[in-house]
Amino acid sequence: MLNSQIATRRDTAISKGVGMQTQIYAARASNSEVWDVEGTRYIDFAAGIAVVNTGHCHPKVVEAVQTQLQAFTHTCHQVLPYENYIHLAERLNDKVPGDFDKKTVFVTTGAEAVENAIKIARAATGRQAVIAFGGAFHGRTFMGMSLTGKVAPYKKGFGGMMPDVFHAPFPIDLHGTSVADAMAGIEKLFKADVDPARVAAIIIEPVQGEGGFYPAPAELMRALRALCDEHGILLIADEIQTGFARTGTLFAMEGYDVVPDLTTMAKGLAGGLPLAAVTGRAEIMDAAQPGGLGGTYGGNPLGIAAAHAVLDVIEEEELCERAAALGEQLKQRLTQIRADVPQMVDVRGPGFMVAAEFNTADGSAPDADFANAVRAEALSRGLILLTCGVYGNVIRFLAPLTIPEDVFAEALDILEASIRAVKGA
């Protein structure tokens, strides 16, 4: 069967609201490589949007899931609990940053994790308001959309957002917004829109994902922690895209000298199976009453088994260190290319959460067309890339952390050839 034939069926059967960046229909995958239904091979620099950090079909993850399949697939932990759910919570409580007692709840998706973090924060503080940042992405549920700092395509056409959600500017030096500007924006909210005594939480991605892979400056994190402590506000770190070795540490917040009260995670947690979690200070996590948290599929046994294997693989294969090494190689190559590609105005990101931003050749405006042309050219040469950013002018690189050296070298050659082809067009 051809990709084009399946695409025609898709157009008939699937809502157009489900966006797609390629028309490649996967047939099989292994580590960092994917083969489509026509037998064409691609190098995957998307990893399911930072989900398969341990690679497609890692043998240890597959084995763990197969073993669990032979035992049971679902009981609902709220009805018939199982020990490995508790064990995974213990592991996360130990690994999530923060030198204090922690507890965990498992849900199914990143958006659910964010929703539950807000519920927990409201229950713990007795307050309602939440502050997020421009350019942020926190999911497609109504609270997730409301927290997200980008209108199209996430909020467009869906009506009014949730009340008591406010946005502050996110500091991006390249765009002329400083940490002082961001903090002044919050102070302005406190003067004009919301009493800080009504704010339950401030939620932030340590590195903005959909927003453009902008790392939060350490100065900002320290200022937010101090502000939260001053006003009794909880600090939530959204580690859904940054988590599980992607940034060179298990969690990106390990790179800061402050810790959050609550941490959300999903994506890389279970190597491709739907599993998400909220981990936080024990007394805060206990604020919700029994039955207030959870869900039928939350902490599904297959996802729990996969997550145990993922944590084992990250440790055994030293994937935090590998992420740092791969990211450094990629940034060096991009920096070399940038020397004679004026459209590439920035190369950034911790670990192997790297991005390149493109403007017009004169630097006057974001150039989404150039970024999309590079993505399309790379795809035609067998390399899958993703774009992101409020202006759509950023290419983000999210290959599995297990990518073999020869495949990685091949991908870098394709990437450079694609950028230079578009520049010369």
Secondary structure, DSSP 8 states (H G I E B T S, - for coil): --HHHHHHHHHHHS-TTS--S----EEEEEBTEEEETT--EEEESSHHHHT-TT-BT-HHHHHHHHHHHHH-S---TTTS--HHHHHHHHHHHHHSS-SS-EEEEEESSHHHHHHHHHHHHHHHHS--EEEEETT----SSHHHHHH-S--TTTTTTS----SSEEEE---BGGGTB-HHHHHHHHHHHHHHT--GGGEEEEEE-SB-TTTT--B--HHHHHHHHHHHHHHT-EEEEE-TTTTTTTTSSSSGGGGSSS--SEEEE-GGGGTTS--EEEEEEHHHHTTS-TTSS--TTTT-HHHHHHHHHHHHHHHHTTHHHHHHHHHHHHHHHHHHHHTT-TTEEEEE-STT-EEEEEB-TTSSSB-HHHHHHHHHHHHHTTEE-EEESTTS-EEEE---TT--HHHHHHHHHHHHHHHHHHHH-
